[in-house]
Amino acid sequence: MIPKSVLKRLKSHHYLTKEFFDTLEIHNCRYQYQVFEKVFITIAKMHHINWKDIYNAKARNIEGYTLLCICLILIDKSLKKEFRLKIIDRETLLMNNFNHIVADYYKYI
């Protein structure tokens, strides 16, 4: 489960707005894997960190974990919107380790 402190941050985070989502220009991705690259690299650059630091974030690092959650939510939204993937296909791409993050977020909002 996503910690409550992280969920509170996610609920009003500016990266999850439509305006930020549109700046990612996900529609330029031709392949599904490019969505992962675009989201992780863009958010990492904005924070002057290596994208792997976000991907490997631990729950005890609230800022890193929040960024990981944001990335996964944006990836899920873009796979649904741009590639019209069903939930089962998106879950397969996100892997079992991360599906609960997206599910927790949608339950919360």
C-alpha distance (Angstrom), angle and dihedral (degrees) to the residues before:
residue distance angle dihedral
M1 . . .
I2 3.76 . .
P3 3.83 110.3 .
K4 3.82 113.3 -108.1
S5 3.80 91.5 -119.8
V6 3.81 89.8 58.3
L7 3.81 92.9 45.6
K8 3.81 90.4 53.9
R9 3.80 90.4 52.6
L10 3.79 91.9 47.6
K11 3.79 95.2 50.7
S12 3.78 92.9 69.3
H13 3.79 102.7 20.5
H14 3.81 113.9 139.5
Y15 3.83 92.2 -140.0
L16 3.78 89.1 67.7
T17 3.79 94.7 57.3
K18 3.78 121.2 108.1
E19 3.81 90.0 -116.5
F20 3.80 93.1 59.1
F21 3.79 91.7 43.0
D22 3.80 89.7 54.5
T23 3.83 91.8 51.7
L24 3.82 89.5 61.2
E25 3.81 89.3 67.0
I26 3.78 91.9 -147.9
H27 3.81 89.2 168.3
N28 3.82 87.0 76.6
C29 3.81 90.8 65.3
R30 3.77 111.8 102.2
Y31 3.79 95.8 -173.7
Q32 3.79 131.4 43.9
Y33 3.80 94.7 -122.8
Q34 3.81 89.6 59.3
V35 3.80 88.8 66.6
F36 3.82 89.7 63.1
E37 3.80 91.3 49.4
K38 3.79 94.8 46.2
V39 3.80 95.8 49.0
F40 3.81 98.2 42.9
I41 3.80 95.3 42.7
T42 3.82 94.6 45.4
I43 3.80 94.7 49.9
A44 3.81 92.6 42.4
K45 3.81 91.4 51.8
M46 3.79 90.6 50.8
H47 3.81 88.3 56.9
H48 3.81 95.7 39.7
I49 3.79 92.8 -120.5
N50 3.78 137.5 117.8
W51 3.81 112.5 -92.2
K52 3.81 89.4 -127.4
D53 3.80 88.9 64.6
I54 3.79 88.2 62.7
Y55 3.79 94.1 42.8
N56 3.80 91.7 51.1
A57 3.82 95.7 42.7
K58 3.78 116.7 143.9
A59 3.80 123.7 -141.3
R60 3.81 90.6 -115.4
N61 3.82 89.7 63.3
I62 3.81 96.8 70.6
E63 3.81 96.5 -173.9
G64 3.80 93.4 47.7
Y65 3.78 92.2 43.7
T66 3.81 90.9 48.9
L67 3.80 89.9 53.1
L68 3.80 89.8 49.5
C69 3.81 90.2 52.1
I70 3.80 91.4 47.7
C71 3.80 91.4 50.6
L72 3.79 92.7 50.2
I73 3.80 93.3 47.4
L74 3.81 91.4 49.2
I75 3.80 90.6 47.5
D76 3.80 91.2 50.2
K77 3.82 91.8 48.5
S78 3.78 92.9 48.3
L79 3.80 94.7 46.9
K80 3.78 88.2 52.3
K81 3.80 95.6 44.7
E82 3.80 103.7 36.5
F83 3.80 101.7 29.9
R84 3.81 97.8 27.4
L85 3.78 91.7 -134.4
K86 3.78 119.7 173.4
I87 3.78 119.3 -122.6
I88 3.81 93.8 -100.6
D89 3.81 91.0 54.7
R90 3.81 92.4 47.0
E91 3.79 90.7 49.0
T92 3.79 90.1 51.8
L93 3.80 90.9 52.5
L94 3.81 94.0 45.0
M95 3.80 91.1 49.2
N96 3.79 127.2 -136.1
N97 3.79 93.2 -81.9
F98 3.80 92.0 65.2
N99 3.80 105.6 30.9
H100 3.79 92.7 88.3
I101 3.82 90.9 58.8
V102 3.79 92.8 58.6
A103 3.82 92.7 41.3
D104 3.82 92.2 49.9
Y105 3.77 91.0 49.8
Y106 3.81 94.4 51.5
K107 3.81 90.8 47.2
Y108 3.79 90.0 52.5
I109 3.79 100.1 48.4
